[in-house]
Amino acid sequence: MGAVGLIAIGALSVRQLSVVNEQATVVTRDWLPGVERIGALSAEVVEYRVKRFEHVAAPDSVTRAQVEAELAKEMAEIEQAAKAYEETIIIQRDRDLFAEYERQIQAYFESWPTVRLLSWAGQGTEARAALAVAQPKYQAVQKTIDALVALNHDESVKATAVATAAYHSARTMILVGVVVLLVLCISVAHLASADMERSVEVILQRVTSLQQFCLTGLKGGLEAMARGDTSRVIEPKTQHIRSEAKDELGEISRQVDGMITLAQSAVASYSTMRT
């Protein structure tokens, strides 16, 4: 029964430890990369917005052309960062938020041609006004990105909490198993000690009986017989141990049984002589 309990505890502990491993994998494979990649995406969007303002504020066409090339590069990097983040999506809430982001960033991109034309036309005031009109679209993008950041953080914390709870559960089970094993070992040792004590006690009882009754009685009878007195009756009272144990005490018990058999044979011979 104890062994079955220990096996059950061990199986549960292994199961809990596998949960720890599973959740650790979820954190390191899915949520931590997600946190990193959504952060990178957010940084690219912010940089893209800054370049739009630089385009409007450019002092000349050469500078404006350089900024426009950088804007195109930023758009490509935003697209690349978005694809990298999409690879980490594993739950529906994440997928829904990302789809909302894609709609919002597209709307924000679509606000650029108007700003660009005004900027190239040298209409700085009008271009800045167009940037202000596009500001709510940018804020919507950032709000959704912030929600994605929070989602990845919260899910990472949840997975870590599950792994931590599973670890503590497994540790508790293992400690309980160790305690149970120690108790069983102590109990077995106590039982073994008690069995050994009983075996030694039986051997001592038989040896004492053999000495007090059989051998002492036989000695007294033979001495009396030597004096011509054959009236003493000796009865063998010592019983055999008949141990079936395979250990050292079992072997000693069988040796004592042999001594008892020899003593009883001597008593029988004495009884034959006296009659």
Disulfide bonds with the S-S distance in Angstrom:
none
